[in-house]
Amino acid sequence: MHEILTLTTQRVPAEATHWSLRLMAKHTGASVYQVRQVWQAADLKPHRLQTFKISNDPHFAEKVVDVVGLYMAPPENAVVLSVDEKTQIQALDRTQPMLPLRPGQVERRTHDYKRHGTASLYAAFDILTGNVMGRITARHRAKEFLDFMRQIDKATDPALDLHVILDNSSTHKTAEVKAWLAKHPRVKLHFTPTSASWLNAVERWFASLERRALYRGAFGSVQELREAIRQFIDTHNAYSAKPFRWTKSAEAILAKVARARAATAGYK
């Protein structure tokens, strides 16, 4: 048991990047069953791998406090929107017709596909209602972002302040954008830390869009892709929209990041 634990946590097999049950059994002389029992008892899963990225933003803490504060205690007489763009969405079609689901057979499609172009989606997720406002564009420059901000401005009550949470893309910080903001003082931008897309609520909605409407879709043209995205937005707003709930405090997030930084310090 000690040998299995030591090899699993401190060494890498010469013939692979990680241990498998059979590989560990071969190296230690134990049975596959014994290796499995040891790993389960120690909660070791060498076959699994997760990714992470710790933000190096020098203003990480204050940005987390700012954004989480908007989620957990939205200001009165204001609209809070989480905004981002999903760029280069491909209109992909399969090279042959799909074979539909039937008893004893899953839905099947060809592994190859035809490309028919791309589109970009700007989305604003209202954390108080869950509704989404979208704008589909051919490109994703500062001009398109500013057009979307004008759309948001016209679509929201002018008597309310407008708080917009977004990432640090250079298209959000051009001179033209800053000039427009100066003329629209009710609009206030709140930037997430770098490498912290998980803090932007609209990313969860983008994941739902990808999973439910895009991944298994077949689009014979960019126009078909655009129609599918618009239908998803309309259907979401009509049947699925609900207030966004953020539960983890800024203090808890900062403490977790501090632990992660301490854990990685020894591996530099």
The 8 nearest C-alpha neighbors of each residue, nearest first, counted from 0:
[[1, 3, 2, 4, 37, 34, 33, 5],
 [2, 0, 4, 3, 5, 6, 37, 7],
 [1, 3, 5, 0, 4, 6, 27, 7],
 [4, 2, 0, 6, 1, 5, 7, 27],
 [3, 5, 7, 1, 2, 6, 8, 0],
 [6, 4, 2, 8, 7, 3, 9, 1],
 [5, 7, 10, 3, 9, 4, 8, 2],
 [6, 8, 4, 5, 9, 3, 10, 18],
 [7, 9, 5, 6, 4, 10, 11, 43],
 [10, 8, 6, 5, 7, 11, 4, 3],
 [9, 11, 6, 8, 7, 12, 5, 17],
 [10, 12, 17, 16, 13, 18, 9, 6],
 [13, 11, 14, 15, 17, 18, 10, 16],
 [12, 14, 15, 11, 16, 17, 10, 18],
 [13, 15, 12, 16, 11, 17, 22, 18],
 [16, 14, 17, 12, 13, 18, 11, 19],
 [15, 17, 11, 12, 18, 14, 13, 46],
 [18, 16, 15, 11, 45, 12, 19, 46],
 [17, 19, 45, 22, 23, 12, 7, 20],
 [18, 20, 22, 21, 23, 17, 46, 45],
 [19, 21, 23, 22, 31, 24, 34, 35],
 [22, 20, 24, 23, 19, 31, 25, 30],
 [23, 21, 25, 19, 24, 20, 18, 26],
 [22, 24, 26, 20, 25, 21, 19, 27],
 [23, 25, 29, 21, 27, 22, 30, 28],
 [24, 26, 22, 23, 28, 27, 21, 29],
 [27, 25, 23, 24, 28, 22, 29, 21],
 [28, 26, 24, 29, 25, 23, 3, 2],
 [27, 29, 24, 25, 26, 30, 23, 31],
 [30, 28, 24, 27, 33, 31, 34, 25],
 [31, 29, 33, 32, 24, 34, 28, 21],
 [30, 32, 34, 33, 24, 20, 21, 35],
 [31, 33, 35, 30, 34, 36, 29, 20],
 [32, 34, 36, 30, 35, 31, 29, 37],
 [35, 33, 31, 37, 36, 32, 38, 20],
 [34, 36, 32, 38, 33, 37, 39, 31],
 [35, 37, 33, 39, 34, 38, 40, 32],
 [38, 36, 40, 34, 39, 35, 41, 33],
 [39, 37, 43, 41, 35, 40, 36, 42],
 [38, 40, 42, 36, 41, 37, 35, 43],
 [39, 41, 37, 38, 42, 36, 43, 35],
 [40, 42, 38, 39, 43, 37, 4, 36],
 [43, 41, 39, 40, 38, 44, 37, 36],
 [42, 44, 38, 41, 45, 39, 40, 7],
 [43, 45, 46, 47, 42, 38, 39, 48],
 [46, 44, 47, 18, 43, 17, 19, 7],
 [47, 45, 44, 19, 48, 17, 18, 43],
 [48, 46, 45, 44, 49, 43, 17, 18],
 [49, 47, 46, 50, 45, 44, 17, 51],
 [50, 48, 51, 47, 46, 52, 45, 44],
 [49, 51, 48, 52, 47, 53, 259, 194],
 [52, 50, 53, 49, 259, 54, 194, 48],
 [51, 53, 54, 194, 50, 195, 55, 259],
 [54, 52, 55, 51, 194, 256, 260, 259],
 [53, 55, 194, 56, 193, 52, 195, 192],
 [56, 54, 57, 53, 193, 59, 194, 192],
 [55, 57, 59, 58, 54, 193, 192, 194],
 [58, 56, 59, 55, 60, 192, 54, 61],
 [59, 57, 56, 61, 60, 62, 192, 55],
 [58, 60, 56, 192, 62, 57, 61, 63],
 [61, 59, 63, 62, 58, 64, 253, 57],
 [60, 62, 64, 63, 58, 59, 65, 66],
 [61, 63, 65, 59, 64, 60, 191, 192],
 [64, 62, 60, 66, 65, 61, 67, 249],
 [63, 65, 61, 249, 67, 62, 66, 68],
 [64, 66, 62, 68, 63, 67, 61, 69],
 [67, 65, 69, 68, 63, 64, 62, 70],
 [68, 66, 70, 69, 64, 65, 63, 249],
 [67, 69, 65, 71, 66, 70, 72, 64],
 [70, 68, 73, 66, 67, 72, 71, 65],
 [71, 69, 67, 68, 72, 73, 245, 66],
 [70, 72, 68, 69, 67, 245, 73, 246],
 [71, 73, 69, 68, 70, 74, 67, 75],
 [74, 72, 69, 70, 71, 75, 68, 79],
 [75, 73, 77, 72, 76, 69, 78, 79],
 [74, 76, 77, 73, 78, 159, 160, 72],
 [77, 75, 159, 160, 74, 78, 158, 161],
 [76, 78, 160, 159, 75, 161, 74, 79],
 [77, 79, 161, 162, 160, 80, 159, 76],
 [80, 78, 162, 163, 125, 126, 161, 77],
 [81, 79, 125, 163, 124, 123, 82, 164],
 [80, 82, 164, 124, 201, 123, 200, 163],
 [83, 81, 123, 165, 122, 164, 80, 201],
 [84, 82, 122, 121, 165, 85, 201, 123],
 [83, 85, 121, 120, 86, 122, 119, 82],
 [86, 84, 120, 119, 121, 83, 87, 88],
 [85, 87, 119, 88, 84, 120, 118, 139],
 [86, 88, 117, 119, 118, 89, 85, 138],
 [89, 87, 117, 118, 86, 119, 90, 85],
 [88, 90, 117, 91, 87, 116, 118, 114],
 [89, 91, 218, 115, 221, 116, 117, 224],
 [92, 90, 114, 218, 113, 89, 217, 115],
 [91, 93, 217, 218, 113, 112, 219, 94],
 [94, 92, 112, 95, 113, 109, 111, 217],
 [93, 95, 112, 113, 111, 92, 109, 96],
 [94, 96, 93, 97, 109, 108, 112, 92],
 [97, 95, 98, 93, 94, 108, 109, 99],
 [96, 98, 108, 107, 99, 95, 109, 106],
 [97, 99, 107, 106, 108, 96, 100, 105],
 [100, 98, 106, 97, 101, 107, 105, 104],
 [99, 101, 106, 105, 104, 98, 102, 107],
 [100, 102, 104, 103, 99, 105, 106, 98],
 [103, 101, 104, 100, 105, 99, 106, 98],
 [102, 104, 101, 105, 100, 106, 99, 107],
 [105, 103, 101, 102, 100, 106, 107, 99],
 [106, 104, 100, 107, 101, 103, 99, 102],
 [105, 107, 100, 99, 98, 104, 108, 97],
 [108, 106, 98, 97, 105, 99, 109, 100],
 [109, 107, 97, 98, 110, 106, 93, 96],
 [108, 110, 111, 93, 95, 94, 107, 97],
 [109, 111, 108, 112, 93, 94, 107, 95],
 [112, 110, 109, 93, 94, 113, 108, 92],
 [111, 113, 93, 94, 92, 91, 114, 110],
 [112, 114, 92, 91, 93, 94, 115, 111],
 [113, 115, 91, 116, 90, 92, 112, 89],
 [114, 116, 90, 220, 91, 221, 113, 219],
 [117, 115, 90, 114, 221, 89, 118, 220],
 [116, 118, 89, 88, 87, 90, 221, 119],
 [117, 119, 137, 88, 87, 136, 89, 135],
 [120, 118, 86, 136, 87, 135, 85, 88],
 [119, 121, 135, 85, 84, 134, 122, 86],
 [120, 122, 84, 134, 133, 83, 135, 85],
 [123, 121, 133, 132, 82, 83, 84, 120],
 [122, 124, 82, 132, 81, 131, 80, 133],
 [123, 125, 131, 81, 80, 201, 130, 126],
 [126, 124, 80, 129, 130, 127, 128, 79],
 [125, 127, 243, 129, 128, 242, 124, 79],
 [128, 126, 242, 125, 129, 243, 79, 78],
 [129, 127, 242, 241, 130, 125, 126, 240],
 [130, 128, 240, 241, 242, 125, 126, 127],
 [129, 131, 236, 240, 128, 125, 124, 132],
 [132, 130, 124, 123, 125, 133, 122, 129],
 [133, 131, 123, 122, 124, 130, 134, 232],
 [134, 132, 122, 121, 131, 123, 135, 120],
 [133, 135, 121, 120, 136, 122, 147, 132],
 [136, 134, 120, 119, 121, 133, 118, 225],
 [137, 135, 119, 138, 118, 120, 134, 139],
 [136, 138, 118, 119, 135, 139, 117, 87],
 [137, 139, 136, 140, 119, 118, 143, 86],
 [140, 138, 143, 119, 86, 141, 136, 144],
 [139, 141, 142, 143, 170, 138, 144, 145],
 [140, 142, 170, 144, 143, 145, 171, 139],
 [143, 141, 145, 140, 144, 146, 139, 170],
 [144, 142, 146, 140, 145, 141, 139, 147],
 [145, 143, 141, 147, 146, 142, 148, 140],
 [144, 146, 148, 142, 147, 143, 141, 149],
 [147, 145, 143, 149, 144, 148, 142, 150],
 [146, 148, 150, 144, 145, 149, 151, 143],
 [147, 149, 145, 151, 150, 146, 152, 144],
 [150, 148, 152, 146, 147, 151, 153, 145],
 [149, 151, 147, 153, 148, 152, 154, 146],
 [152, 150, 148, 154, 149, 153, 155, 147],
 [151, 153, 149, 150, 154, 155, 148, 157],
 [152, 154, 150, 151, 155, 149, 157, 156],
 [153, 155, 151, 152, 150, 156, 149, 157],
 [156, 154, 152, 153, 157, 151, 159, 78],
 [155, 157, 158, 159, 154, 153, 152, 160],
 [158, 156, 159, 155, 152, 160, 153, 185],
 [159, 157, 156, 160, 76, 77, 155, 185],
 [160, 158, 77, 76, 157, 156, 161, 78],
 [161, 159, 77, 185, 78, 186, 76, 162],
 [160, 162, 186, 78, 77, 185, 79, 187],
 [163, 161, 79, 187, 186, 188, 78, 80],
 [162, 164, 188, 80, 81, 189, 79, 187],
 [165, 163, 81, 189, 190, 82, 188, 80],
 [166, 164, 190, 82, 83, 191, 81, 189],
 [165, 167, 191, 190, 168, 83, 164, 196],
 [166, 168, 190, 169, 193, 165, 171, 191],
 [169, 167, 170, 171, 166, 172, 165, 193],
 [168, 170, 171, 172, 167, 173, 141, 166],
 [171, 169, 141, 168, 172, 173, 140, 144],
 [172, 170, 169, 168, 173, 141, 176, 167],
 [171, 173, 169, 170, 176, 177, 174, 168],
 [174, 172, 176, 175, 170, 171, 177, 169],
 [173, 175, 177, 176, 178, 172, 179, 171],
 [176, 174, 178, 173, 177, 179, 145, 141],
 [177, 175, 179, 173, 178, 174, 172, 180],
 [176, 178, 180, 174, 179, 175, 181, 173],
 [179, 177, 175, 181, 176, 180, 174, 182],
 [178, 180, 176, 182, 181, 177, 175, 183],
 [181, 179, 183, 177, 182, 178, 184, 176],
 [180, 182, 178, 179, 183, 184, 177, 176],
 [181, 183, 179, 180, 184, 178, 177, 185],
 [182, 184, 180, 181, 185, 186, 179, 152],
 [185, 183, 186, 181, 182, 180, 187, 160],
 [184, 186, 160, 183, 161, 187, 159, 162],
 [187, 185, 161, 184, 183, 162, 160, 180],
 [188, 186, 162, 163, 161, 185, 189, 184],
 [189, 187, 163, 162, 164, 190, 186, 165],
 [188, 190, 164, 163, 165, 187, 191, 66],
 [191, 189, 165, 166, 164, 167, 188, 192],
 [190, 192, 166, 62, 165, 193, 195, 189],
 [193, 191, 59, 195, 56, 62, 194, 190],
 [192, 194, 195, 56, 54, 191, 167, 55],
 [195, 193, 54, 196, 192, 52, 53, 55],
 [196, 194, 197, 193, 192, 198, 54, 191],
 [195, 197, 198, 199, 194, 202, 166, 191],
 [198, 196, 195, 199, 202, 200, 203, 194],
 [199, 197, 196, 195, 200, 191, 66, 63],
 [198, 200, 196, 197, 201, 202, 81, 165],
 [201, 199, 202, 81, 203, 198, 197, 124],
 [200, 202, 204, 203, 81, 124, 199, 205],
 [203, 201, 205, 204, 200, 199, 206, 197],
 [204, 202, 206, 201, 205, 200, 207, 199],
 [203, 205, 207, 201, 206, 202, 208, 200],
 [204, 206, 202, 208, 207, 203, 209, 201],
 [207, 205, 203, 209, 204, 208, 210, 202],
 [206, 208, 204, 210, 205, 209, 211, 203],
 [209, 207, 205, 206, 211, 212, 210, 204],
 [210, 208, 213, 206, 207, 214, 212, 211],
 [209, 211, 207, 208, 214, 212, 206, 213],
 [212, 210, 208, 209, 207, 213, 214, 215],
 [211, 213, 208, 209, 210, 216, 214, 215],
 [212, 214, 209, 216, 215, 211, 210, 208],
 [213, 215, 209, 216, 210, 212, 211, 217],
 [216, 214, 213, 217, 212, 211, 210, 209],
 [215, 217, 213, 214, 212, 218, 91, 92],
 [218, 216, 92, 91, 93, 219, 215, 90],
 [219, 217, 92, 90, 91, 220, 223, 224],
 [218, 220, 92, 223, 217, 115, 90, 91],
 [221, 219, 222, 223, 115, 218, 90, 224],
 [220, 222, 224, 223, 90, 116, 225, 115],
 [221, 223, 225, 220, 224, 226, 219, 218],
 [224, 222, 226, 220, 221, 225, 218, 227],
 [225, 223, 221, 227, 222, 226, 218, 90],
 [224, 226, 222, 228, 223, 227, 221, 229],
 [227, 225, 223, 229, 224, 228, 230, 222],
 [226, 228, 230, 224, 225, 229, 231, 223],
 [229, 227, 231, 225, 230, 226, 232, 224],
 [230, 228, 232, 226, 231, 227, 233, 225],
 [231, 229, 227, 233, 228, 232, 234, 226],
 [230, 232, 228, 234, 229, 233, 235, 227],
 [231, 233, 235, 229, 230, 234, 236, 228],
 [234, 232, 230, 236, 235, 231, 237, 229],
 [233, 235, 237, 231, 236, 232, 238, 230],
 [236, 234, 239, 232, 238, 233, 237, 240],
 [235, 237, 240, 130, 233, 234, 238, 239],
 [236, 238, 234, 235, 233, 239, 240, 130],
 [237, 239, 235, 236, 234, 240, 233, 241],
 [240, 238, 235, 236, 237, 241, 234, 129],
 [241, 239, 129, 236, 130, 235, 238, 128],
 [240, 242, 129, 128, 243, 239, 130, 127],
 [243, 241, 128, 127, 129, 126, 244, 240],
 [242, 244, 126, 129, 127, 241, 245, 128],
 [243, 245, 246, 242, 70, 71, 126, 127],
 [246, 244, 70, 247, 71, 243, 67, 248],
 [245, 247, 244, 248, 71, 70, 67, 249],
 [248, 246, 245, 251, 249, 252, 250, 67],
 [247, 249, 251, 250, 246, 252, 67, 71],
 [248, 250, 252, 64, 251, 67, 63, 253],
 [249, 251, 253, 248, 252, 254, 64, 247],
 [250, 252, 254, 248, 249, 253, 255, 247],
 [253, 251, 249, 255, 254, 250, 256, 248],
 [252, 254, 256, 250, 255, 251, 257, 249],
 [253, 255, 257, 251, 252, 256, 250, 258],
 [256, 254, 258, 252, 257, 253, 251, 259],
 [257, 255, 259, 253, 258, 254, 260, 252],
 [256, 258, 254, 260, 255, 259, 253, 261],
 [257, 259, 261, 255, 256, 260, 262, 254],
 [260, 258, 256, 262, 261, 257, 263, 255],
 [261, 259, 257, 263, 262, 258, 264, 256],
 [260, 262, 258, 264, 259, 263, 257, 265],
 [261, 263, 259, 260, 264, 258, 265, 266],
 [262, 264, 260, 266, 265, 261, 259, 267],
 [265, 263, 261, 266, 262, 267, 260, 259],
 [264, 266, 263, 267, 262, 261, 260, 259],
 [265, 267, 263, 264, 262, 261, 260, 259],
 [266, 265, 264, 263, 262, 260, 261, 259]]
